[in-house]
Amino acid sequence: MAATQRVVIIGAGIVGANLADELVTRGWQDITVVEQGPLNLPGGSTSHAPGLVFQTNGSKTMTRLAQYTVDKLRSLSDENGMPCFNSIGGLEVATTPARVEELKRKLGYAMSWGVDARLLTKEECLEKYPLLNKDLVLAGLHTPTDGLALAARATQLLIARTQQAGVRYRDSTLVTGIEQTGSRVTGVRTSQGIIPADIVISCAGFWGVEIGAMAGVAIPLLPLAHQYAKTTTVPALANRDVNHRPNGMNASMPILRHQDQDLYYREHGDQVGIGYYGHRPMPVVAAFFLELGGWERPFWYEANAQLLHALPAQWQPPPRDTWSSRYTSPITAVEAWKTRNAVAMYDLTSFHRVQVSGPGAATLLQRLTTSDITAPPGAITHTLLLNRQGKIRSDIFVARLEPDLFQIGANTATDVAYLAVEARRQRQHTPTQWVQVSDITGSTCCIGLWGPRSRAVIRAVSNDDFSTTALPYMSVKRATIAGIPITALRKSYVGELGWEVQTSAEYGSRLWDALWQAGKPHGLIAAGRSAMNALRLEKGIRTYGVDMTTEHDPLEAGVFHLVDLDKKEEYVGKAALQSAAQRKQPPLRRLRCLTIDDGHSMVMGKEPVYFGGKPVGYVTTAVFSYTTKRPAAYAWLPGRVREGDAVVIEYFGRQVKATVSADPLFDPRGSKLHREDTGADGFETPLKNRL
């Protein structure tokens, strides 16, 4: 985006005012902020939120954002030196042994993300917060740099600072519509007239639904009532000098969280504010489902419990501790065993599928991806999307169905939006190279049929040729199964022979039933996300958003094999990668595979990793590797840490020894994926159903 474009921000609360400030800092000049109320009295959350800032979060991104927020608020003060942040610290207490263990895990988050924190004993908690009930509290997690944000004060200072920099504010101005031409905004219609705009950003909080509707954009936002009450005067807090300070500065004890009762507390002078946020569990049906990416996904199937008695001893998982056993089941071992030794079906319907079509489709994908996707129809290319700094935006699978028709296996809706935006830009620049980007996830379904006996299953329901000669690894073709039109993609997330089988949504149930019946003689079962996650890590497959993000480049993430620096076309991020290659400097960090030395101690992900006695990295994904019969994990570590080196993972205060191992752990030569039709493996012979 050009910094000369006209920007209109809707909403002058803490978000809108801060966004204006961030844009000014980055050189943007033509900025207008529209506010329906008076500037000196922001409405919405800015003036009503209690202002608690707890930095430690399971998400590294959210933790970094909170740290940046604290730093920025600390940098703001008025002419009298009054700050916008009260660094009184944060204290989360535990009243049950299980919560004490969770605090240990949160301490691991803090250490992994670089937040100063430590566990406190009961006595230390009482010293920090004398009002605690000594008969209930067992321990606490203290973060000295947490505190209270004075959002209303910060907003006024940001407004003043940005006004001096040339930002225009229009208060008491109601937005009534968004002007558009084609797919682009041209202005904001208000009660005071139309404001021309090239970019419109909604910072309207819970009014965002209405603003989105004006532009024809559905905003999935639902305002909810939030319980927050204040006590009367607390005797122990009465008659203190701090009580006479402005709201937010009239507190001296840490902000307090009591997660066992979904409560949080903060001082208001001689009173205490108490907030409540309740959570309700998700209902569970048939399989065990967990929410992931907005979808309820089966993590394992309870029907497979009947096979636990037949599970070979070498596939039996070791006992887990209380925390790592949450949301897991020994049934996962059955599903992994079946996938490696027979065949399993995986529901992949929630995976994003996108069609990219039109005369400019190949040009678009050549410009955005790191690989040459101009192979003839029938080819699948695993490739990367990068940003201009050469960092990983996503990894995607590009299947060429026809010369001007591609299907993309994407990670998130963000990938879809990126492709759509770039398609519009290409059409505007070169109208003859138009491209249509369509998200077909909701109108299609997908089944992963994987395992050494998958070919026997597919032959029982289709007359099409699924041999390696007709459909090699990383290729695609249209076919029929039991009379159902399908698209078969020869690729695998688990490192075994098989296909992703896709069809339209109305045929989904029939497709599942047809494969299910054909697979019974071959020991077919349904398998869930837990088994797939374990098997994909064994095979060295990274998960975008967990193992690698836009923080990382392809070399350090271990996916440089997806980059073609000799590709003749320029693509986003190529120049940055070439520049880095010319410097010939080894990566400062790498994503490494770890295996746990004792063969049974589980970790869960996001724990700090020590090398040479110092915390140097953190775990991303952790699984029990059923094939190698020991826990395994991915972790970001300094580049100096080599294969074979010993490291230590801190898990709930316990030291777990691990070794940097070769990656992948399973089938490094890919022989399973490229399995040929030798006729000598016996896979055409039906198995007993117990296997």
HELIX and SHEET records of a PDB file:
HELIX    1   1 ILE A   14  THR A   25  1                                  12    
HELIX    2   2 GLY A   44  HIS A   48  1                                   5    
HELIX    3   3 LYS A   60  SER A   75  1                                  16    
HELIX    4   4 PRO A   97  TRP A  113  1                                  17    
HELIX    5   5 LYS A  122  LYS A  128  1                                   7    
HELIX    6   6 ALA A  151  GLN A  164  1                                  14    
HELIX    7   7 GLY A  205  TRP A  207  5                                   3    
HELIX    8   8 GLY A  208  MET A  214  1                                   7    
HELIX    9   9 PRO A  235  LEU A  237  5                                   3    
HELIX   10  10 ASP A  241  HIS A  244  5                                   4    
HELIX   11  11 GLN A  259  GLN A  261  5                                   3    
HELIX   12  12 GLU A  302  ALA A  310  5                                   9    
HELIX   13  13 ALA A  313  TRP A  315  5                                   3    
HELIX   14  14 ILE A  331  ASN A  341  1                                  11    
HELIX   15  15 ALA A  361  LEU A  368  1                                   8    
HELIX   16  16 ALA A  413  HIS A  429  1                                  17    
HELIX   17  17 PRO A  431  GLN A  433  5                                   3    
HELIX   18  18 SER A  454  VAL A  461  1                                   8    
HELIX   19  19 ALA A  505  TYR A  507  5                                   3    
HELIX   20  20 GLY A  508  GLY A  519  1                                  12    
HELIX   21  21 LYS A  520  HIS A  522  5                                   3    
HELIX   22  22 ARG A  529  GLU A  538  1                                  10    
HELIX   23  23 PRO A  554  ALA A  557  1                                   4    
HELIX   24  24 PHE A  560  LEU A  562  5                                   3    
HELIX   25  25 LYS A  574  ARG A  583  1                                  10    
SHEET    1   A 4 ARG A 168  ARG A 170  0                                        
SHEET    2   A 4 ILE A  31  VAL A  34  1                                        
SHEET    3   A 4 VAL A   7  ILE A  10  1                                        
SHEET    4   A 4 ILE A 199  SER A 202  1                                        
SHEET    1   B 3 LEU A  52  VAL A  53  0                                        
SHEET    2   B 3 GLY A 147  ALA A 149 -1                                        
SHEET    3   B 3 PHE A  85  ASN A  86 -1                                        
SHEET    1   C 7 ARG A 118  THR A 121  0                                        
SHEET    2   C 7 ALA A 139  THR A 143 -1                                        
SHEET    3   C 7 GLY A  90  ALA A  94 -1                                        
SHEET    4   C 7 ILE A 255  HIS A 258  1                                        
SHEET    5   C 7 LEU A 263  HIS A 268 -1                                        
SHEET    6   C 7 GLN A 271  TYR A 276 -1                                        
SHEET    7   C 7 GLN A 227  LYS A 230 -1                                        
SHEET    1   D 3 VAL A 175  THR A 181  0                                        
SHEET    2   D 3 ARG A 184  THR A 190 -1                                        
SHEET    3   D 3 GLY A 193  PRO A 196 -1                                        
SHEET    1   E 2 ALA A 287  LEU A 292  0                                        
SHEET    2   E 2 TRP A 295  TYR A 301 -1                                        
SHEET    1   F 6 VAL A 476  ILE A 481  0                                        
SHEET    2   F 6 ILE A 484  LEU A 489 -1                                        
SHEET    3   F 6 GLY A 498  SER A 504 -1                                        
SHEET    4   F 6 THR A 444  TRP A 450 -1                                        
SHEET    5   F 6 ALA A 344  ASP A 347 -1                                        
SHEET    6   F 6 ILE A 525  ALA A 527  1                                        
SHEET    1   G 5 ILE A 380  LEU A 386  0                                        
SHEET    2   G 5 ILE A 392  GLU A 402 -1                                        
SHEET    3   G 5 LEU A 405  ALA A 410 -1                                        
SHEET    4   G 5 HIS A 352  SER A 357 -1                                        
SHEET    5   G 5 GLN A 436  ASP A 439 -1                                        
SHEET    1   H 7 ARG A 589  ILE A 596  0                                        
SHEET    2   H 7 ARG A 630  PRO A 638 -1                                        
SHEET    3   H 7 LYS A 614  SER A 625 -1                                        
SHEET    4   H 7 PRO A 608  PHE A 611 -1                                        
SHEET    5   H 7 ALA A 646  TYR A 651 -1                                        
SHEET    6   H 7 ARG A 654  SER A 661 -1                                        
SHEET    7   H 7 ARG A 589  ILE A 596 -1                                        
END                                                                             
